[in-house]
Amino acid sequence: MQDSTSEISQVKHSLTKNRSEHLGKDVWSDFVIPRFFNRVQLISTMPIRLEGGRGSGKTMLLRYLSYHSQFSADRTNIPDNAADSIGLYWKADTQFLRIMQKRGLTDDDWSPVFDHYLNLRLGLEVLSSIKLISESSYKAVDKGALETVNFEGVLDFGFESSDFNGVLREINSRIRKTDTIIQNISGISSLEKLPVSFLHYLVDAVKDQVPGLESTVFSVYIDEYENLLNYQQRIINTRIKHSEPPLIFNIAIKLNGMSETQTLSEERLENRADYTIVNLDSEIKRSGFDDFVSEIFLKKLSEASPTIAKELKIDLNSCSNPESLDYRFSAEYKNHCREIVDGIFPGRSHQDLADEIFETPRYYKKLCSEIERALTLRHSQLSAEDFILQKNRKASIVCSSLLYRKTLDPDQVKLELIKLENNTENKFTNKTAWEHNNFIGCYLRIIRAHKSGSTFYSGFDVYSALSGGNVRHFLELCKTAFSLLDDSTLIESFIIDRGLQHIAAKSTSEELVKEVARFTPLGTQLSNFVKALGRIFQLCQDKETQSETEVTHFGIKEDESTLTEDDDKFFKEAEKWGVLQAIESTKNKSSASAAIYDYVLNPVYSPFFLISYRKGRKIEIEASTLRQMYLLGEAAVTAEVRKKLRLSTVDDSYIQPKQATLL
């Protein structure tokens, strides 16, 4: 396939738009409907708490459910029942809302100001939604109907006019005046504050006076709820608690983001009784993350370059149609998408990696030297050549660690190699599985000194695994890989070289490790912890014996220093920001909430540390050590800690150069 530089440039540009904020409020043409869409009730008279990690698609989904997308100008055939539910999307302006505190006023003083501001903003959304719907292709609401609407009740709230456009103008005017007063604080006591009854009046009046909206329920979707101040959350909680048609309040929130369950009364929000929880991470995983991100990538690719889409036979019109979900679950469709993305992002097998070791001089030299060193330490008379088998390269690479194990005699390892060569029962490939269990660890240990020349982090399946269920991380990896392509070069086939993919993964990982420090309010501690934990996993995987292969997660071992409230808060923040993923431990019966889980490091950080991205074995780390890790960073990985964890004690200065850019 001949591909022009302009085509590559278009693709690169499309991949930079990996956040919903880059697409605007109307995402109808960009949205890939999640595969769980028909299984989960996202539109209901029961409030919904939509939770998920960063990059799980919360904002994109809410914008799709809002009137901007459901009544999009790009949607030519809108169902007759589309107005049964009208979504109102509101994302909290964190910087603005956070100035509604202190400055000589208490939370009790600020509460009616925020309530007033919220009523204005949502009132504006109600009227704006009706106006847009009347201008859309939706036939049930006529534009002329708005000319006869008379909101005479707003006169009781101090409005000067009651016609539709007059009320719309005055709401906008009041928002501007409120913005100014809040910024300057002067005059805030004399601000005429609108009660929530104003919003309810607008909703009822619209239903009564606009033909076609008699049965409408307005669903308010509040995004990034966790960024609201506590008193602001209490106001939203009250509205959730008392939601009923025709006005339902819903929130989108990061995991562990709800710090406040209190309402304005003595009541608290109660799960199941007051709202339904929809966990996007779980739903996406359950419905197939690989399939979902392959569609998202191919949709961006096809829209950026119709020529490439035609040559690759990409047809993803069904992605935006809820009625096509059954087809998207078919093996034929999934296999077709997978075949295309595998072709663009070719991967490599374990055999390919073994060939890389044997065919790259510096890697092959390292393999031989490790075997020779092990034989010398074991006082064996055998030579490295006795363990280098061209026809069984994976087994030879695994020998570079087996020979260090004191429980294994080199002659015994050699005997098992002979059995392997003769295709008889052997410990390399039978249930002992020396090859399967140790190959990746041995491979990483050999390439560590020259990691940039590897192809380890390549392949669509690897990019998907590195993403850890985060759509944004997957697109970041793809964007970086494409950014490394030379625009001036014509490529014969639309394929990203494996080596280029590996470099892109390392580059993306480094940027995302830097990003951790910006996760408020515990960014510094989270950054310290990631570096310390990555260092420990490096040392685990650099042990000559590879006795604990591909260590990527840990359990908490409570010592004389039990977990504190601050420790618990730290681990919840790590989950909230996706730095760690909690999985329930089958062994730890601690009463401390954090200690009942094992924790997996986000795999997207793996390339930075050159460790495995797969969920391998775990190690137990004492609570006191973990505390020092988030307080001190890599400095917490002392000689004593290494000894306790039985980590590598060899000179590992080459393992991870000091990253000045990450300080």
Secondary structure, DSSP 8 states (H G I E B T S, - for coil): --B-HHHHHHHHHHHH--SGGGT-S--TTT----TTTTTS--S-SS-EEEE--TTSSHHHHHHHHBHHHHT-TT-----TTGGGEEEEEEE--HHHHTTSS-TT--HHHHHHHHHHHHHHHHHHHHHHHHHHHHHSS-TTS-GGGGGG-B-GGGGGGT-S--BHHHHHHHHHHHHHHHHHHHHH-TTGGG-----HHHHHHHHHHHHHHSTT-TT-EEEEEEE-GGGS-HHHHHHHHHHHHT-BTTEEEEEEE-TT-----B-SSS-B--BTTTBEEEEHHHHHHHH-HHHHHHHHHHHHHHHH-HHHHHHHT---GGGG-GGGHHHHTSHHHHHHHHHHHHHHS----HHHHHHHHHHSHHHHHHHHHHHHHHHHHTT-S--GGGG--TT-HHHHHHHHHHTT-TTS-HHHHHHHHHHHHTTS--TTTSTT-HHHHHHHHHHHHHHGGGGGG---S-SHHHHHHHHTT-HHHHHHHHHHHHHTS-TT--BSS----HHHHHHHHHHHHHHHHHHGGGSSSSHHHHHHHHHHHHHHHHHHHT-TT-SSTT--EEEEE--SS---HHHHHHHHHHHHTTSEEEEE-SS---SSTGGGEEEEE-GGGHHHHT---S---EEEEEHHHHHHHHHHGGGG--HHHHHHHT---S--TTTS---GGG-
